[in-house]
């Protein structure tokens, strides 16, 4: 008798929630930063991230 993966995760709705939480935890839509340099001719800048965050690195979280 095989066990369905959805029953291990708490059902389809729970599986979808886990997937969504995983995706949203990696999504960055805005982040405060400190402008380090600006090139007015190219209209570009170099920005240093102002907040420390967690990023996934092969299943481990790093700061």
C-alpha beads as a LAMMPS data file, in Angstrom:
LAMMPS data file: protein, C-alpha beads

63 atoms
62 bonds

1 atom types
1 bond types

-500.0 500.0 xlo xhi
-500.0 500.0 ylo yhi
-500.0 500.0 zlo zhi

Masses

1 110.0

Atoms # bond

1 1 1 0.000 0.000 0.000
2 1 1 1.538 3.308 -1.060
3 1 1 1.193 6.593 0.773
4 1 1 0.151 9.583 -1.311
5 1 1 2.507 12.605 -0.849
6 1 1 -0.455 14.931 -0.243
7 1 1 -1.514 12.898 2.780
8 1 1 1.963 13.344 4.255
9 1 1 1.864 17.111 3.791
10 1 1 -1.658 17.538 5.192
11 1 1 -3.610 17.551 1.948
12 1 1 -3.612 19.486 -1.290
13 1 1 -4.460 22.829 0.314
14 1 1 -1.590 22.499 2.801
15 1 1 0.792 21.525 -0.031
16 1 1 -0.185 24.648 -1.979
17 1 1 0.312 26.826 1.118
18 1 1 3.790 25.376 1.722
19 1 1 4.722 25.993 -1.923
20 1 1 3.376 29.566 -1.863
21 1 1 5.187 30.341 1.405
22 1 1 8.415 29.032 -0.103
23 1 1 8.039 31.163 -3.232
24 1 1 7.054 34.321 -1.345
25 1 1 9.940 33.943 1.121
26 1 1 12.375 34.270 -1.804
27 1 1 10.523 37.054 -3.636
28 1 1 11.948 40.570 -3.372
29 1 1 9.915 43.415 -4.831
30 1 1 11.617 46.294 -3.041
31 1 1 14.514 46.749 -0.679
32 1 1 16.002 49.873 0.893
33 1 1 19.506 50.676 -0.276
34 1 1 22.362 53.130 0.026
35 1 1 23.579 54.681 -3.229
36 1 1 27.356 54.241 -3.431
37 1 1 27.955 55.827 -6.837
38 1 1 25.970 57.460 -9.613
39 1 1 26.785 57.841 -13.322
40 1 1 24.695 60.726 -14.715
41 1 1 25.651 59.976 -18.327
42 1 1 24.440 56.357 -18.220
43 1 1 21.822 57.218 -15.574
44 1 1 22.868 54.204 -13.479
45 1 1 23.958 53.756 -9.902
46 1 1 25.617 51.224 -7.628
47 1 1 23.520 50.431 -4.561
48 1 1 24.447 48.672 -1.320
49 1 1 21.622 46.701 0.295
50 1 1 20.620 48.464 3.543
51 1 1 19.040 45.473 5.279
52 1 1 20.462 42.076 6.006
53 1 1 18.252 39.192 4.969
54 1 1 18.217 35.452 4.631
55 1 1 18.915 33.762 1.332
56 1 1 18.587 30.108 0.499
57 1 1 21.857 28.347 -0.249
58 1 1 21.377 24.708 -1.159
59 1 1 18.689 24.211 1.479
60 1 1 20.491 26.177 4.184
61 1 1 19.717 29.713 5.220
62 1 1 22.582 32.194 5.343
63 1 1 22.746 35.767 6.579

Bonds

1 1 1 2
2 1 2 3
3 1 3 4
4 1 4 5
5 1 5 6
6 1 6 7
7 1 7 8
8 1 8 9
9 1 9 10
10 1 10 11
11 1 11 12
12 1 12 13
13 1 13 14
14 1 14 15
15 1 15 16
16 1 16 17
17 1 17 18
18 1 18 19
19 1 19 20
20 1 20 21
21 1 21 22
22 1 22 23
23 1 23 24
24 1 24 25
25 1 25 26
26 1 26 27
27 1 27 28
28 1 28 29
29 1 29 30
30 1 30 31
31 1 31 32
32 1 32 33
33 1 33 34
34 1 34 35
35 1 35 36
36 1 36 37
37 1 37 38
38 1 38 39
39 1 39 40
40 1 40 41
41 1 41 42
42 1 42 43
43 1 43 44
44 1 44 45
45 1 45 46
46 1 46 47
47 1 47 48
48 1 48 49
49 1 49 50
50 1 50 51
51 1 51 52
52 1 52 53
53 1 53 54
54 1 54 55
55 1 55 56
56 1 56 57
57 1 57 58
58 1 58 59
59 1 59 60
60 1 60 61
61 1 61 62
62 1 62 63
